Amino acid sequence: MAYNGFGKSFVYLSMKIFHSSSELVAHVESVKKLGQSVGFVPTMGALHHGHLSLIESGIKENDITIASIFINPLQFNNENDFINYPQTPDRDSLMLQNAGCDLLYLPIKEELYPPGSIQIFDLHGLDVPMEGRHRPGHFQGMANVVFRFFQIIQPNRAYFGLKDYQQFIIIKNCIAPLFSKLEIKGVHTLRESSGLAMSSRNMRLTDSQKQQASCVYRLLKTQLNQLGEKKVGVLTKEIEAAFKAWEELRLEYVDFAEENTLAPWKEKGDPKQFRIFIAFYAGETRLIDNLGFGELSLY
């Protein structure tokens, strides 16, 4: 008997684990024949409460919720980042089971990427700005793994955190349309009480780095509130000055971009249609965040 963390009662939990894609496909097909809907949450593991909020959304909106854990080598342009990506499989499995996840897919790499399966997707230029400038090949790698997951699982709905907003927009506009009746759901970024966006990479931060990184959210709120009142060049210089005062942090980029097209800010634009995007280093750990007007009141 265990509490699932999202309901109000105690329930018996039994999460199935699949490694074989063929066995997973057979199971999902049997579920769909019963008229049950399938929600899907892809992850790279090292789970935190932000991931569990995606699982919670899947449970609320579907009959069956599937999570995957796979550290996708194709989306790392930095080999050391791939090698050092945190791995906590036992802890992750327990968290998913306690959250009420129905099925965990731990794919075999050779089955996920059989010969000839890797392709180049038309991402409509959405992969060019921001992360695209600093992580060449990242979004093509991400698109390939998400496409393969969708191809294998054929979910009704798939859930993605808005902390990786550019990724969400690319999947919604470029990958999901390749699958009929697939709905892509974005879930608001879950933050720590300090405002720091929850991330698997946070576990690599020292106390000092974490404290300074927690200040970035307040900076984003302040600058976003002034979009349209101050020129973007002025706001950018203020952000750069703030980072120079933080010994543990180093700014990589900050951009103001339209929510749906990721087009850069134009001085006559409607500020409420734009988001602020940022990437920075806390020590050697790279972090990203973003914020839109609709989220200003959440924390």
C-alpha positions as CSV (number, residue, x, y, z in Angstrom):
1,M,0.0,0.0,0.0
2,A,1.4,3.4,-0.9
3,Y,0.3,7.0,-1.4
4,N,0.5,8.1,-5.0
5,G,1.1,11.8,-4.1
6,F,-1.7,13.2,-6.3
7,G,-4.9,11.6,-5.0
8,K,-6.5,11.8,-1.6
9,S,-6.5,8.1,-0.8
10,F,-4.0,5.2,-0.5
11,V,-3.8,2.9,-3.5
12,Y,-1.9,-0.2,-4.6
13,L,0.7,0.6,-7.2
14,S,2.0,-1.7,-9.9
15,M,4.1,-0.1,-12.6
16,K,5.0,-2.2,-15.6
17,I,8.6,-1.8,-17.0
18,F,9.4,-2.5,-20.6
19,H,12.7,-2.6,-22.4
20,S,11.6,-4.2,-25.7
21,S,9.8,-1.9,-28.1
22,S,7.9,-4.8,-29.6
23,E,6.5,-5.9,-26.3
24,L,5.6,-2.3,-25.5
25,V,3.8,-1.8,-28.8
26,A,1.8,-5.0,-28.2
27,H,0.8,-3.8,-24.7
28,V,-0.2,-0.3,-25.9
29,E,-2.2,-1.8,-28.7
30,S,-4.1,-4.0,-26.3
31,V,-4.8,-1.0,-24.1
32,K,-6.1,1.0,-27.1
33,K,-8.4,-1.8,-28.2
34,L,-10.2,-1.4,-24.9
35,G,-10.8,2.3,-25.8
36,Q,-8.3,3.6,-23.3
37,S,-6.3,6.8,-23.9
38,V,-2.5,6.9,-23.5
39,G,-0.5,9.8,-22.1
40,F,3.3,9.9,-22.6
41,V,6.0,11.7,-20.7
42,P,9.6,11.4,-22.1
43,T,12.4,12.1,-19.7
44,M,16.2,11.6,-19.5
45,G,15.9,10.5,-15.8
46,A,17.4,12.2,-12.7
47,L,13.8,13.0,-12.0
48,H,12.5,15.8,-9.8
49,H,9.1,17.2,-8.9
50,G,8.9,19.1,-12.2
51,H,8.9,15.7,-14.0
52,L,6.3,14.4,-11.6
53,S,4.0,17.4,-12.5
54,L,4.0,16.1,-16.1
55,I,3.1,12.6,-14.8
56,E,0.3,14.2,-12.7
57,S,-1.1,15.9,-15.8
58,G,-0.9,12.7,-17.7
59,I,-2.8,10.8,-15.0
60,K,-5.5,13.4,-14.9
61,E,-6.2,13.4,-18.6
62,N,-5.6,9.8,-19.7
63,D,-6.4,6.2,-18.8
64,I,-2.8,5.0,-19.0
65,T,0.3,7.1,-18.4
66,I,3.7,6.1,-19.8
67,A,7.1,7.6,-18.9
68,S,10.3,6.9,-20.7
69,I,13.9,7.3,-19.4
70,F,16.6,7.5,-22.0
71,I,19.7,9.8,-22.1
72,N,19.7,10.6,-25.8
73,P,23.2,10.9,-27.1
74,L,22.1,12.6,-30.3
75,Q,21.1,15.8,-28.5
76,F,24.4,16.4,-26.7
77,N,26.8,18.5,-28.6
78,N,29.2,18.4,-25.6
79,E,30.5,14.9,-25.0
80,N,31.4,15.7,-21.4
81,D,27.9,16.9,-20.7
82,F,26.6,13.6,-22.0
83,I,29.0,11.5,-19.9
84,N,28.4,13.6,-16.8
85,Y,24.6,13.7,-17.1
86,P,23.2,12.4,-13.7
87,Q,21.9,8.8,-13.7
88,T,19.6,7.7,-10.8
89,P,17.6,4.8,-12.3
90,D,16.5,3.1,-9.0
91,R,15.4,6.4,-7.5
92,D,13.6,7.4,-10.7
93,S,11.7,4.2,-10.9
94,L,10.5,4.5,-7.4
95,M,9.4,8.1,-7.9
96,L,7.4,7.2,-10.9
97,Q,5.8,4.3,-9.2
98,N,4.9,6.4,-6.2
99,A,3.5,9.1,-8.5
100,G,1.1,6.6,-10.0
101,C,2.8,6.1,-13.4
102,D,1.4,3.0,-15.1
103,L,4.3,2.1,-17.4
104,L,8.0,2.8,-17.7
105,Y,9.8,2.4,-21.0
106,L,13.6,1.9,-20.7
107,P,14.4,1.5,-24.4
108,I,17.3,-0.5,-25.9
109,K,19.3,2.0,-27.9
110,E,19.6,-0.4,-30.9
111,E,15.8,-0.8,-31.0
112,L,15.2,2.9,-30.6
113,Y,17.6,3.8,-33.4
114,P,17.7,0.9,-35.9
115,P,19.9,1.3,-39.0
116,G,18.5,4.0,-41.3
117,S,16.1,5.5,-38.7
118,I,18.0,8.7,-38.0
119,Q,16.8,11.6,-40.3
120,I,16.9,15.3,-40.8
121,F,13.7,17.1,-39.9
122,D,12.4,20.4,-41.3
123,L,12.1,22.4,-38.1
124,H,10.9,25.5,-40.0
125,G,13.8,27.7,-38.6
126,L,12.5,27.3,-35.0
127,D,15.8,25.6,-34.2
128,V,17.9,28.6,-35.3
129,P,17.7,31.2,-32.5
130,M,18.7,30.9,-28.8
131,E,19.7,27.3,-28.1
132,G,20.2,26.7,-31.7
133,R,23.0,29.2,-31.8
134,H,24.9,27.6,-29.0
135,R,24.0,23.9,-29.3
136,P,24.4,22.9,-33.0
137,G,22.6,19.7,-33.8
138,H,20.8,19.6,-30.5
139,F,17.3,20.0,-31.8
140,Q,17.8,17.5,-34.7
141,G,18.9,15.0,-32.0
142,M,15.9,15.8,-29.9
143,A,13.5,15.6,-32.9
144,N,14.8,12.2,-33.8
145,V,14.3,10.7,-30.3
146,V,10.8,12.2,-29.9
147,F,9.7,11.1,-33.3
148,R,10.8,7.5,-32.6
149,F,9.0,7.6,-29.2
150,F,5.8,8.8,-30.9
151,Q,6.2,6.2,-33.6
152,I,6.6,3.4,-31.1
153,I,4.1,4.5,-28.5
154,Q,1.5,6.3,-30.6
155,P,0.2,8.3,-27.6
156,N,-3.0,10.3,-27.5
157,R,-1.2,13.1,-25.6
158,A,2.4,13.9,-24.8
159,Y,3.6,16.2,-22.0
160,F,6.5,18.6,-22.0
161,G,7.8,21.1,-19.5
162,L,7.8,24.7,-20.6
163,K,11.3,25.3,-19.1
164,D,12.5,23.8,-22.4
165,Y,10.1,26.2,-24.2
166,Q,11.9,26.2,-27.6
167,Q,11.9,22.4,-27.6
168,F,8.1,22.4,-26.8
169,I,7.4,24.8,-29.7
170,I,9.5,22.7,-32.1
171,I,7.7,19.4,-31.1
172,K,4.3,21.0,-31.2
173,N,4.8,22.6,-34.7
174,C,7.2,20.3,-36.5
175,I,7.0,16.7,-35.0
176,A,3.5,16.3,-33.7
177,P,1.8,17.1,-37.0
178,L,3.4,14.0,-38.4
179,F,1.1,12.0,-36.2
180,S,-2.7,12.2,-36.6
181,K,-4.7,13.0,-33.5
182,L,-1.7,13.6,-31.2
183,E,-2.1,16.4,-28.8
184,I,1.0,18.1,-27.3
185,K,0.5,19.6,-23.8
186,G,2.9,22.2,-22.2
187,V,3.1,22.2,-18.4
188,H,4.3,25.3,-16.6
189,T,7.8,25.3,-15.1
190,L,7.9,24.0,-11.5
191,R,10.2,26.1,-9.4
192,E,11.8,25.8,-6.0
193,S,10.7,28.2,-3.3
194,S,13.6,30.5,-4.2
195,G,12.3,30.7,-7.8
196,L,15.0,28.5,-9.3
197,A,13.6,26.4,-12.1
198,M,13.7,22.7,-11.2
199,S,16.3,20.9,-13.3
200,S,18.2,17.6,-13.2
201,R,21.3,19.7,-13.4
202,N,20.6,21.5,-10.2
203,M,22.0,18.5,-8.2
204,R,25.5,19.5,-9.6
205,L,25.4,23.0,-8.1
206,T,27.3,24.0,-5.0
207,D,25.3,25.8,-2.3
208,S,26.8,29.1,-3.4
209,Q,26.1,28.5,-7.1
210,K,22.5,27.5,-6.3
211,Q,22.0,30.6,-4.1
212,Q,23.2,32.9,-6.9
213,A,21.3,31.0,-9.6
214,S,18.1,31.4,-7.6
215,C,18.4,35.2,-8.1
216,V,18.0,34.9,-11.9
217,Y,14.2,34.3,-11.7
218,R,13.6,37.6,-9.9
219,L,15.8,39.3,-12.6
220,L,13.7,37.8,-15.4
221,K,10.5,39.0,-13.7
222,T,11.8,42.5,-13.3
223,Q,13.0,42.8,-16.9
224,L,10.0,41.2,-18.5
225,N,7.7,43.6,-16.7
226,Q,9.6,46.5,-18.3
227,L,9.4,45.1,-21.9
228,G,7.8,47.8,-24.0
229,E,8.7,50.5,-21.5
230,K,12.5,50.2,-22.0
231,K,14.3,49.3,-25.2
232,V,15.5,45.7,-25.4
233,G,19.1,46.9,-25.6
234,V,18.8,48.7,-22.3
235,L,17.2,45.6,-20.6
236,T,19.9,43.4,-22.0
237,K,22.7,45.7,-20.6
238,E,21.0,45.6,-17.2
239,I,20.9,41.8,-17.2
240,E,24.6,41.7,-18.3
241,A,25.5,44.1,-15.4
242,A,23.6,41.9,-12.9
243,F,25.6,38.8,-14.0
244,K,28.9,40.6,-13.7
245,A,28.0,41.1,-10.0
246,W,27.5,37.4,-9.5
247,E,30.9,35.7,-9.1
248,E,29.5,32.2,-9.6
249,L,27.4,32.9,-12.7
250,R,28.3,33.6,-16.3
251,L,25.7,34.8,-18.9
252,E,25.6,33.0,-22.2
253,Y,22.6,34.7,-23.9
254,V,19.4,36.5,-23.2
255,D,16.7,37.0,-25.8
256,F,13.1,38.4,-26.0
257,A,11.2,36.3,-28.5
258,E,7.5,35.9,-29.6
259,E,5.8,33.0,-28.0
260,N,4.6,31.1,-31.1
261,T,7.2,32.0,-33.8
262,L,10.3,32.7,-31.6
263,A,10.8,35.8,-33.7
264,P,12.9,38.5,-32.0
265,W,11.2,41.4,-30.2
266,K,10.1,44.4,-32.3
267,E,9.8,47.7,-30.6
268,K,6.1,48.0,-31.7
269,G,5.2,44.5,-30.6
270,D,2.7,43.5,-27.9
271,P,4.8,42.7,-24.9
272,K,2.3,40.1,-23.7
273,Q,3.0,38.0,-26.7
274,F,6.7,37.7,-25.9
275,R,8.9,35.7,-23.5
276,I,12.3,36.3,-22.1
277,F,14.8,33.4,-22.6
278,I,18.1,33.0,-20.8
279,A,21.0,30.6,-20.7
280,F,23.8,30.9,-18.2
281,Y,26.5,28.9,-16.4
282,A,26.7,28.4,-12.7
283,G,30.2,27.2,-12.3
284,E,30.6,24.6,-15.0
285,T,26.8,23.7,-15.1
286,R,24.7,25.2,-17.9
287,L,21.2,26.2,-17.0
288,I,18.3,27.6,-19.0
289,D,15.1,29.4,-18.1
290,N,12.4,31.4,-19.7
291,L,9.3,33.4,-18.6
292,G,6.1,34.7,-20.1
293,F,3.6,37.2,-18.9
294,G,1.1,34.5,-18.1
295,E,3.5,33.0,-15.6
296,L,4.4,36.2,-13.7
297,S,1.8,35.5,-11.0
298,L,2.6,31.8,-10.4
299,Y,5.5,32.4,-8.0
